[in-house]
Amino acid sequence: MCFSVNVNLVKEELENRYGAVLIDPDKYRPSYYYHAFAVPEMPVVCLEKPTEINIFKWGLIPSYTKDLNEAENIRSKTFNARSESLHQKKAFSSSFSGKRCIIPVKGFYEWQHTGKEKIPWYIYHSRNEIISLAGLYDQWIFDRTGEVFNTFTIITTVANDLLAEIHNSTKRMPVILEPDEEKIWLDRDLSAEDVKNLLKPSRVEILKAHTIGPLVNNREVDRNTPEVIKPWQYHTQARLF
C-alpha cells in the first residue's frame, strides 16, 4: 500500500526535473502530507503529453464508469494498483497499455507493526532527490453535467529488503522509476512484457528512512508542516540492518 506521500515540491523543481511545464500552477498546492482518502489533487506526468505536468486527483475512475455513485465506490478501491494484476483488472487494463504516468513525490510514509504499536516511518531518496512513482491514469466524463474527472492510481509491488522491514504487515512498496526508466515508462510503443519488467522493487541503496513522530497520525491538526518528517526515536523500534 501507498496511501500517504510528501509532495512538498515547488513549480520550478517539478519543471526542471521533468523538462515539462506545470499546466495549472494556481491549482497546485504543495504539501508535506497528502493522504489518498482525502482525494488530493497532485502533479502527474502523463504518457500522452510528457512535456506537461498536469494536476489530477488521486483515486482512478475508469472511463467506463456509469454515474457518481459508482465513481465514488470505484475510487475508494483504486488509490493503489497491484503490479501483478494490472492487465487482469477491468479498472486498470486499458490504462496499463496506453495511460501510464509518473507521480512525483519528495517521499512517502509507511507504518511498522511492533507488538501492539504502529510506528510511522518516512522514506525518501538517499540523495534527497524527487522520487518518480509509477502510476496509471484515466479520464471519466460525467455525461449529465459534462464534468471531466482526471484521476490516477499509484502502482505497488513486493517490498525490497528495506521496505519489508518497515512495512512489515503487507510487505508492499510503490514502484519507483529510476531516471533512465522514466522515458521508457512513458513510451507509447512499450510492449506489455517490457512494462511488466519495470514493475519491480527499487534498489535499497536509492532510499533512506527514519522514524517520525506521532504528529503524522493526528487528524485534528494540519500535517502540512516540516515537523511531520522530523526524525523521532521510539524505544521499541526495530533496528534496520
C-alpha positions in Angstrom: 0.0 0.0 0.0 1.0 3.6 -0.5 -1.7 6.0 0.8 0.4 8.8 2.3 3.0 10.9 0.5 5.0 14.1 0.8 4.7 16.4 -2.3 6.3 19.5 -0.9 7.7 20.4 -4.4 7.5 23.9 -5.9 6.7 24.6 -9.5 10.3 25.2 -10.6 11.5 21.9 -9.0 9.0 19.9 -10.9 9.5 21.7 -14.2 13.3 21.5 -14.1 13.2 17.8 -13.0 11.0 16.6 -15.8 11.6 19.2 -18.5 7.9 19.9 -18.6 5.6 22.8 -17.9 3.1 22.8 -15.0 -0.1 23.5 -16.8 -2.3 24.8 -13.9 0.0 26.2 -11.2 -2.8 28.1 -9.4 -4.5 24.8 -8.8 -1.4 23.1 -7.3 -0.9 23.2 -3.5 2.5 21.6 -2.4 2.1 19.7 0.9 4.3 17.7 3.3 1.3 15.4 3.8 -1.2 14.1 1.3 -3.5 11.2 2.2 -5.3 9.2 -0.5 -8.7 9.2 1.2 -8.7 13.0 1.2 -8.6 12.7 -2.7 -5.9 15.3 -3.1 -5.0 16.9 -6.4 -1.4 16.1 -7.3 1.0 16.7 -10.1 1.4 13.9 -12.7 3.4 13.5 -16.0 1.3 11.5 -18.5 2.3 9.4 -21.4 0.0 11.3 -23.8 1.7 14.7 -23.1 5.1 14.1 -21.3 6.0 17.8 -21.8 3.2 18.8 -19.5 2.7 18.4 -15.7 -1.0 18.2 -15.0 -2.9 18.2 -11.8 -5.0 15.0 -11.3 -7.0 13.6 -8.4 -5.8 10.6 -6.5 -8.1 7.5 -7.0 -8.6 6.3 -10.5 -12.1 6.5 -12.0 -12.2 4.4 -15.2 -13.7 5.9 -18.4 -16.5 3.2 -18.4 -17.9 4.4 -15.1 -21.7 5.0 -15.2 -22.5 7.5 -12.5 -21.3 9.4 -9.5 -22.2 6.7 -7.0 -20.2 4.1 -9.0 -17.3 6.6 -9.4 -17.0 7.1 -5.6 -17.3 3.4 -5.0 -14.6 2.6 -7.5 -12.3 5.4 -6.4 -12.1 4.2 -2.9 -10.6 0.9 -4.2 -8.2 2.3 -6.7 -5.8 4.5 -4.8 -3.2 1.8 -5.5 -3.0 -0.9 -8.2 -1.1 -4.1 -7.7 1.6 -4.6 -10.4 0.9 -8.4 -10.5 -2.7 -8.0 -11.7 -2.8 -4.7 -13.7 -3.5 -6.4 -17.0 -6.3 -8.5 -15.4 -8.3 -5.9 -13.5 -11.0 -4.1 -15.5 -10.3 -0.8 -13.9 -6.7 -0.8 -14.9 -6.3 -2.9 -18.0 -6.8 -0.2 -20.6 -4.7 2.3 -18.7 -1.9 -0.3 -18.4 -1.4 -0.3 -22.1 -1.7 3.3 -23.0 -2.3 5.6 -20.0 0.8 5.3 -17.8 2.1 8.2 -15.8 4.7 9.4 -13.3 3.7 10.8 -9.9 6.5 13.0 -8.4 6.9 12.9 -4.7 9.5 14.0 -2.2 8.9 11.0 0.0 6.2 8.7 1.4 5.1 7.3 4.7 4.6 3.7 6.0 3.9 2.1 9.3 5.8 -0.6 11.0 4.0 -3.1 13.3 6.0 -3.6 16.5 4.0 -5.6 19.1 0.8 -3.5 19.6 2.4 -0.3 18.2 2.3 1.0 14.7 5.5 3.1 14.3 5.4 5.7 11.4 8.4 6.0 9.1 9.3 8.5 6.4 11.0 7.1 3.3 12.9 9.4 0.9 15.6 9.4 -1.8 19.1 8.8 -0.5 20.3 11.9 -2.3 17.2 13.9 -1.4 16.0 13.9 -5.0 12.5 13.8 -6.3 11.1 10.2 -6.4 9.2 9.2 -9.6 6.4 6.8 -8.7 4.9 4.7 -11.5 1.1 5.2 -12.0 -1.8 4.9 -14.3 -4.4 7.5 -15.2 -7.8 7.8 -16.9 -10.4 10.3 -17.7 -14.1 10.0 -17.0 -16.7 12.4 -18.2 -20.0 12.6 -16.2 -22.5 12.7 -19.0 -25.2 14.5 -17.1 -23.1 17.6 -16.5 -20.1 17.2 -18.8 -17.8 17.4 -15.8 -14.3 15.9 -16.5 -12.6 13.8 -13.9 -8.8 13.2 -14.5 -7.6 10.7 -11.9 -4.6 8.4 -11.2 -3.5 5.4 -9.2 -0.1 4.5 -7.8 1.3 1.1 -8.7 2.7 -1.1 -5.9 4.9 -4.2 -6.0 6.6 -6.5 -3.5 8.8 -4.7 -1.0 12.6 -4.6 -1.2 14.6 -5.5 1.9 14.3 -2.0 3.5 10.5 -1.7 3.0 9.9 -5.3 4.0 11.3 -4.4 7.4 9.3 -1.2 7.7 6.0 -2.1 6.0 6.1 -5.5 7.7 2.3 -6.1 7.7 1.9 -6.5 3.9 5.5 -6.1 2.6 4.5 -3.9 -0.3 6.0 -0.7 -1.7 5.3 1.8 -4.5 7.0 1.2 -7.9 9.9 3.7 -8.1 11.2 4.6 -11.5 14.9 5.5 -11.8 15.7 8.3 -14.2 16.7 6.0 -17.1 13.4 4.2 -16.7 11.1 7.2 -16.8 11.2 7.7 -20.6 10.8 4.0 -21.1 7.7 4.0 -18.9 6.2 6.8 -20.9 6.9 5.2 -24.3 3.7 4.6 -26.1 5.1 1.6 -28.0 6.4 -0.2 -25.0 5.3 -3.9 -25.0 3.3 -5.4 -22.2 6.3 -7.6 -21.3 8.6 -4.6 -21.1 6.1 -2.7 -19.0 6.0 -5.6 -16.5 9.8 -5.7 -16.3 9.7 -2.1 -14.9 7.3 -3.0 -12.1 9.9 -4.3 -9.7 11.1 -3.4 -6.2 13.6 -0.5 -6.2 17.2 -0.8 -5.2 17.7 -0.5 -1.5 20.6 1.9 -1.8 18.5 4.7 -3.5 16.3 5.1 -0.4 16.7 6.3 3.2 14.2 6.1 6.0 13.7 7.2 9.6 11.0 7.1 12.2 8.9 10.1 12.7 6.7 11.4 15.5 3.0 10.9 16.3 2.1 14.1 14.5 1.6 12.2 11.3 -1.3 10.2 13.0 -3.1 13.3 14.3 -6.1 14.1 12.1 -7.1 17.1 14.2 -4.1 19.2 13.1 -2.6 20.5 9.9 0.1 18.0 8.9 1.4 20.2 6.1 4.5 21.2 8.1 8.2 20.2 8.1 7.7 18.8 11.6 5.8 15.9 10.2 9.0 14.4 8.6 11.4 15.3 11.5 13.2 12.2 12.9 11.8 10.8 16.1 13.2 8.0 18.3 11.0 5.2 19.7 12.2 3.0 22.4 10.6 -0.1 20.9 11.5 0.5 17.3 13.2 -2.3 15.4 16.8 -1.8 14.1 17.2 -1.9 10.3 20.3 -3.8 9.1 
